Amino acid sequence: MTRSTWPNRDKNEVTTLGDLGNPEKFNTPIALQNYSTTTLKARLEDMIRIRVVEEVIADMVRAGDVKCPAHLTIGQEATAVGIAANLRKTDRAFGCHRSHGHYLAMGGSVQGIMDEVLGKATGCSKGMGGSMHLFAQDIGFYGSVPIVAGTVPLAVGAGLAAKKDGKGDIGIAFFGDGACEEGVVHESLNMAATLDIPVLFVVENNLFSSHMDIHLRQPTDRVARFAEANHVESVTVDGNDLVAVIEESGRLIESMRRDPRPAFVEAITYRWRGHVGPNEDIDVGLRRSMDELKAWKGRDPVNRLALSMFERGDFTQSDLDAMTAAVRAEVEDARKKAYDAPWPEEKTLLEAVYA
Ligand SMILES: Cc1ncc(C[n+]2csc(CCOP(=O)(O)OP(=O)(O)O)c2C)c(N)n1
């Protein structure tokens, strides 16, 4: 029987994040390798779209128009976009409470999410889900759910179904470092490894679970060790380096499609806003250090990609300004239309109830 690759780590190897967890490091431009300008521009635009959509949602929360909790992913855009760059519409991805970026990176409609956060009938979940229950099966996004780690076993099941279909598709679970503290993640890793299920576990390790720093919750800050414990091949990557995320996850995904088995990507990143809501400085219960946030802003994934492209000479500040302005116009148009969109009719309330 073929077993998932075991990375053969030296038992003395350091199992902490080291410099990857230090915001003063990894804040320089990134290596663009041989990626074309066309490709990089498309991915940069994807990241900017996520950021602008969330900035607009933040304003709508402040205005009191968005009634559902909104967990913003600003600062973490490169992970969603980098993974999505390697996916196809027939893959089966699942998100969590912080999944605006996953949905948008995979091609989810801006209008669909704008309508959804306002609870409109035209939203991607028909206005029944709000920010934390996004759904777009046509692009391979099978849904986000705010029960922490709740979708991880669903992605394993979807990966098993994809394996049985035999077309090389995979399941994907996007979740946070806090979710790794749910037992079901470990059960899922174990089952996926034992049955050689093609499911990609993607952990955005932003070093916080609500208000709690990972150092208060775990003996080390590196969560890929949970994959190693289950003999699942893993990589820990700078989650704010778009090209590194595309490359590292692409290598794993390509081989999972050929030889079905699970894999695990730990992307190190940082959210700029509070755990929930639009504010930068506060978190649930605790104040985060503004100095730390400032340092992490130096590792801004959008800026680092743009600066690297400026340095290479195939993209300029005015190109970036034009790109940002076009995205802002697109999102603003969707925001206006969302306010005018119809509310769900009362008779639709029970339509999606399974009985
Ligand atoms: C089973 C369960 N327990 C607790 C919560 C409350 N809760 C919502 S988000 C969250 C933190 C999750 O942290 P992490 O998985 O690291 O994701 P992040 O918010 O950092 O993106 C918690 C504890 C919940 N929604 N579900």
The ligand as an ORCA input file, in Angstrom:
! r2SCAN-3c Opt
* xyz 1 1
  C     -16.619     25.158     18.107
  C     -16.449     26.625     18.333
  N     -15.821     27.065     19.443
  C     -15.655     28.397     19.645
  C     -16.126     29.304     18.732
  C     -15.888     30.800     18.943
  N     -14.856     31.253     18.029
  C     -15.148     31.803     16.840
  S     -13.784     32.162     15.954
  C     -12.769     31.608     17.174
  C     -11.276     31.687     17.024
  C     -10.775     30.879     15.898
  O      -9.402     31.120     15.728
  P      -8.655     30.570     14.473
  O      -9.162     29.212     14.149
  O      -7.204     30.727     14.716
  O      -9.129     31.518     13.285
  P      -8.925     33.082     13.133
  O     -10.102     33.726     13.828
  O      -7.631     33.461     13.737
  O      -8.961     33.313     11.677
  C     -13.500     31.132     18.245
  C     -12.906     30.565     19.458
  C     -16.806     28.799     17.603
  N     -17.285     29.608     16.656
  N     -16.912     27.470     17.396
*
